Structures are given as C-alpha cells and as structure tokens.
C-alpha cells in the first residue's frame, strides 16, 4: 500500500482515523461523568453482606454444612469412578 510522505499514513486514508498518542497508543478519553452520589449504596452493600452471613450461620446451625460436605464427597467419588 503506498504511503503519503508528509504524514506517513496510507494513501487514501485520513490521518484522523490513525491518530495515536504517545508511545503509539490511542489518546486517552476523558472519564465519563458519574451520576449524582448515591448515599444508599454502602448501606445496601453492608445490608446484603449481613443477610448473607446470617443465612450462612443459620445453614450451619441446621446442619447444612455436613450435608453439603457429604454430597461433595459423593460427587467427587462418582467423578473418579469409585462411588
């Protein structure tokens, strides 16, 4: 493909499509504007974390951890052909 001497871009193409920043990378775009602050987000995160931990604790007290471990062992043994 022929190259224009002054710009170094392939002939027939505009230089705008091939603009590069320093070190041959495309120029950085400005960060998009963030929406207004959402004060409820940290509260939602901590609330969901608390609910998740509560469910884990309830499951442990109901013996769910033993059931899960037993099922996992059976599945593992089935995979290797023993169970």
C-alpha positions in Angstrom: 0.0 0.0 0.0 1.5 3.4 -1.0 2.3 5.8 1.9 2.0 9.6 1.8 5.4 11.1 2.5 4.5 14.0 4.8 2.0 12.3 7.1 3.2 8.7 7.0 -0.4 7.5 6.6 -1.5 5.0 4.0 -2.6 6.8 0.8 -6.4 7.3 0.5 -7.0 7.2 4.3 -7.5 10.2 6.5 -5.0 10.7 9.3 -7.8 11.2 11.9 -8.6 7.5 12.0 -5.0 6.7 12.7 -4.2 9.3 15.3 -2.0 7.9 18.0 -1.0 9.4 21.3 2.4 9.0 22.9 4.1 5.6 22.5 1.8 4.6 19.7 -1.3 4.2 21.9 -4.7 5.8 21.1 -5.2 9.0 23.0 -7.0 8.6 26.4 -10.6 9.6 26.6 -11.9 11.7 29.4 -13.6 9.7 32.2 -17.4 9.7 31.8 -19.3 11.8 34.3 -20.6 10.0 37.3 -24.2 10.3 38.3 -25.1 12.1 41.5 -23.9 10.5 44.7 -26.0 7.5 45.9 -25.8 7.5 49.7 -27.8 4.3 50.0 -25.3 2.2 48.2 -22.9 1.5 51.1 -26.0 0.8 53.2 -27.2 -1.7 50.6 -23.8 -3.4 50.4 -23.5 -3.8 54.2 -27.1 -4.9 54.5 -26.7 -7.6 51.8 -23.5 -8.8 53.5 -25.2 -9.1 56.8 -28.1 -11.0 55.3 -25.7 -13.4 53.5 -23.8 -14.0 56.7 -27.0 -14.6 58.6 -28.1 -17.2 56.1 -24.7 -18.9 56.3 -24.9 -19.1 60.1 -28.5 -20.4 60.0 -27.4 -23.1 57.5 -24.5 -24.2 59.7 -26.8 -24.5 62.7 -29.3 -26.5 60.8 -26.7 -29.0 59.7 -26.4 -27.8 56.1 -22.6 -27.8 56.1 -22.5 -31.5 56.9 -25.0 -32.2 54.1 -23.0 -30.2 51.6 -19.7 -31.9 52.5 -21.4 -35.3 52.2 -22.8 -34.5 48.8 -19.5 -33.1 47.6 -17.7 -36.2 48.6 -20.2 -38.4 46.8 -19.9 -36.3 43.6 -16.1 -36.4 43.8 -16.1 -40.2 44.2 -18.5 -40.6 41.3 -16.3 -38.5 39.1 -13.3 -40.8 39.6 -15.5 -43.9 39.3 -15.5 -45.2 42.8 -18.9 -44.2 44.1 
